[in-house]
Amino acid sequence: MKNIIPEQKEGKKLDCFESVDFESAAMADLAFETVCAYLLDVNYWYDLAKIPATTFQLTDSNGFPIDRPLALHDYIRLNIPGPGLPSSEGYDWVNVVNITQDVTSEYKLLALTLKPCPDPKHPDNKDTAHFFEGISSSTFLVEQRRNSILIQYAGRNEIINVENHSLGDNIRNLIIGFAAKIGASYPQWKLLVKGLADRIRPE
């Protein structure tokens, strides 16, 4: 996984895991396809987490909402609890920078990595529209090995973004970023990973 999850160099890191075991490889095969479909359905992430928290909207390269499975270079608009980002109409933004799919005789894998980015609806503003700096990343992995499926969230290089031109942006990012660094973001990602696992967990 070293080549999929970005290297941790500075700032904070965060990991969440869930695993699900099945009675047969055939059942795990079906579950893998199911959980991958849920992971790529960004607009449904809010429902998977099951609590009032961040809402996610998949958009195209111009920031306009779309409703289809996530693809490389798509954008995701985040509406997180608390004060919004002034320069981007209250939203945070991430870009899909990598999607990895791999199948071998030993495992199946789907992974996707998101990174903070400028607001695609305001192309003239190059500031990062997110409370973390652009070096930070969020990686989701779904891996099947025989009868087991592992679901992981990996946050890396989480550094609060106070480098924007707008003082209002920097103050807001400091508030939200500090809350995230002391643990406020963990329940969001933990519940999302658990929600994915619950969709395939045998009754």
Buried (B, 14 or more C-beta within 10 A) or exposed (E): EEEBBBEBEEBBBBBBBBEBEBEEEEBBBEBBEBBBEBBBBBBBBBEBBEEEBBBBBBBBEEBEEBEEEBEEEBBBBBBBEEEBBBBBBEBBBBBBBBBBEEEEEEBBBBBBBBBBBBBBBBEEBEBBBBBBBBBBBBBBBBBBBEBBBBBBBBBBBBBBBBEBEBEEBBEBBBBBBEBBBEEBBBBBBBBBBBBBBEBBBEE
